Amino acid sequence: MSNDAVRPSHLPDFRKPPLNEVVLGVQFSPPEAYQQIFAGEVWNLYRNDFPKVQEQPPLPPSFETFGLPTKSRPFDFVTGATHDRFWFLRPDGEELIQFQQDRLLHNWRKVGDESNPYPRFEVMVNSFHRELEQLERYMQGLSPQALAINQCEVSYINHIAPLNDQALLASEWLRFISFFGKEPDDFTMAFREAIYDAENRPIGRLICEASVAIKSNRQRVIQLTLTVRGAPQQNTIASGLEFLKNGRDLIVSRFAQLTTDEAHKNWERIK
């Protein structure tokens, strides 16, 4: 096993975390020679492992910016042809690749009876590394160009469910919520915090979102999503992967800080 496949020993760990989905992604400058007619060729890069395909609406460009006015923002004008987003899925739907002209993402998610185990970040990021290199080689075949990565993001989506049909009380699971009385029917809240580099320059944000959600089986859960998004130090694949790894470390640490000791017992915290 390579060092890249070893989980850092300092991170909190749980035997039964409430993790429902993990997303790793990068955004890059649209390659000049790419046209949507080539989407099938991109699918062929991954088709052996991801033989199913779905079309989805495109994701708009997303940037974490700092120092801009909040009351007035410039309009975004889209020029040229629009491009769809494609999902390339494994037969069981557990993992998928999302591709559009300026994005590549890799998702793992719970499916079926939700007993499928999380393959761990190290396995996912190594797979994502290979997928990015495959895409870069393909784009270089269209014209001499590397993937110019301008934003990276990693998201952990948790579904926190009550035990044994008990009431869903947010304060029993989350340290930062207390309603001091009757629990509301639902709630939605979010906060963001800046992330800084070694020179104390802002490079991204950690975004926390918590709300009550209803699953397909009608079960009420608290959906807790932690996302780290921002710009890598350089626009290379290696720098983008380093951002994702640091983002994972921050998310896992903040998850343990934001959730209660009692919750940790239920999720069988190891360290």
N, C-alpha and C positions, 0 to 999 in steps of 0.2 A: 504494500500500500504506500503510495507517495505521501509526502508531507502535506500536499494540498488536500488530501482526502482525510486528514486527521482533524477532528473538531477541536478548536482551541480549549484548553483545559480550564481557563478562567471563567468561561461563560456559564450562567445558570443552566440547569438541565432538568427535564421532567420526563418521567416514564409515560405519562398519559396527558400530554398537553392538549388544549382545546383547539389545536390548529386545524383549519379547514381548507386553506389554500395558501400557496406561496407563489409569488410572481417575481421573476427576474427580467429586467428589460433595459434596453438602450435605445436612444434616439440618435439619429445621425443625419448629416446633410444628405438630401436626396442625390444619389449618384447620377451624374449627368447623362450617361448613356442608357439608363434604365427606362423602360416603358412597360405599361401594365401588360402588354401582350406577352412579356417574358415571365409572368407570374407562374405559369405552369413549369417553366424551367427551374425556378426557385423551389417549387414544390418537389421536383425530382431530386433535389439535394437531400431531402429528408424523407422521401416517400416510403422507403423500405420500413422505417420505424413508425411513420405517421401517415398511414395510407388513406385516411379520411380527410375530406376538405369541406369547409364551410366558408361562405362569404359573409362579411360583417361590415357595418359602416366604418369609415376610417376614423382614427383617433386624431384630434387636432394637435398641432405642435404644442409642447408644454415646456416651459422654462421656469426655474426658480430664479427670480430676480430680486435685487436689493437696491435700496436707495431711490426707487421710483415713486412718484406721487401716487397715492391710493385713490384720490377722488376723480381723477381724469386719466383715462388710459387711451392710447391710440387705437384706432380701428385696425383690425387685421384684414388685409385684402389678399384673396387667393387668386393667383394667376396660373395659367396653364391648365392642363387636364387634371381632373380629380382621380384619385386612386383608391380602390377598395382595400379593406383589410381582410386577410385570409387566415383562417384557423386550419392548421394541419394537426390532426388528432390521431392518437393511438387508438387501436380498436376498442379498448375499454373506456376511452375518454378520460383516463386518469391524468394524462399529461398531454399538453398541446403546445405547439409553436404558433405564435401570432406574427404575421409578416405584413408590412406595407412598405411603401417606397422609402420611408424614413424611420422605420421601427423594426426591431426584432425583440420578441418577448418569449419567455418559456414559463408555462404554468404547470404546477402540480396542484391537484385538488382531490378532496374526498369524493367518492362516487358510490352509487349503489347503497349498500347498507353501511357505508362509511367505515368499513373495517380495514381498508387498504392503508398500509403504514406509510408514513412520510419517509422518503428515501434519504433525507438529511440534505442540508444545504451543500455540503462538500460534493456530493454526487451530482446535484442539480447544476452547480456552477461549473463543474468540469464538463458536463454535457453541453451547457450553454457556451462554454469556451470553444468547443469543437464546432458548434453550429454557427457561431460568429465567424470563425475562420473559414468554414465552408462558404458562407455568404460572401465574405471579402474576396476569396479566390474567384468566385463566380463573377462578382462585379469587376474585378481586375481583368477578367476575360472580355468584358464589354469595352472597357477603356482603362488605361493605366490609372488606377485610383485605389486608395485605401478607404476603409470606412472611417469617416471623420465624425467620431462620437462627440456629441455636445451635451447630452444629459443621460443620466443613469437613474434607475429606480429599482428598489426592492421593497416588496410588500408582504407582510404576514397578516392573514385574515383569520381571526379566531372566532369560533362560535361557542360561547359560554352558556351551558345549559344547567338548570337546577337539578339537584339530586332527588331521585325517588318521588317525582311529581310534586316537589315542594314549590312554594311561591318563588318567583324570580325576583330576588332582591339585589339591586345593583351594588349596594354598599357591602354585601357579603363577599363580593368578588373584586371590586375596584376600589382602591384606596382614595381616589379623587372624587368620588360621588357619594353624597349622603343627602337624602330628601327630608330627614328629620320629621318623619311621620308617615302618612299614607304614601305608598309607592304609586307613582303615576302610571297610567296605562302604557305610555311609551315615552321615550325621550331621545333626543339627538344632541350630541355635543362634539366639539372638535377644538383642538389647539395645535399650534405650530411652534417649533423652536428652531432657531438657526444653528447650523453646524459650521465650525470654523476650522481652517487649516492651521499649520504650525506657525504661520505669520499672522494669525488672528484675523484672517480675511474670510468673510462668509462664502461658503462654497455650496451650500444646500440647506435643506430643512428636514427635520423629523416631523411628521404629521400624524397625529393621533385622532382617530374618529371612533366614537362609541355611540351605539344606538340599539334599540330593541328591534329585532327582526323576526319574521315568521318564516320558518322553513317549509319545504314542500309537504312535510308530514304534519303541518299545523303546529309544530312545537315552537314556543316562544324562546328565543335565545338573546343574549347580549352579543352583538357583533362588534368586536374590538379589532380595528384595523390600524396597524402601525406601518408607515411608509417612510422610507428615506429616499429623497430625490435631490439631484443636483448635478453639478458639472465635475467631471474627472479632471485631474491635474493636467493631463494631456489628452488629445483626441484619439488615442490609440486603444486597441482592444485590451492590451495589458493594463493600461491605466483605468479603463472602464471596469474591468474585473476587480481591480483593487478597490475601487469605490464601492462596488457591490459587497465585497467581503467586509469592509469597514462598516457599511450600512447594516449588514446582518448583525454584526457584533453590537452595534448601538441598539438595534431593535430588540434583540434578545435581552440585553441588560435592562432596557427601559420597561419591557414587559414585566420582568420580575419586580421592578420598583413600583409599577403602577397597580399590581394585583396584590391581593391580601395574603397574609400568612395562612389563613384557613383555606383559601383557594389552592395554595401551594401544596397543602396536605392532600387535598382531593386529587390534584394532578400528579401526586407522588414525586415531589421535587427530590432530585438526587443530590444536587449541590447548588 
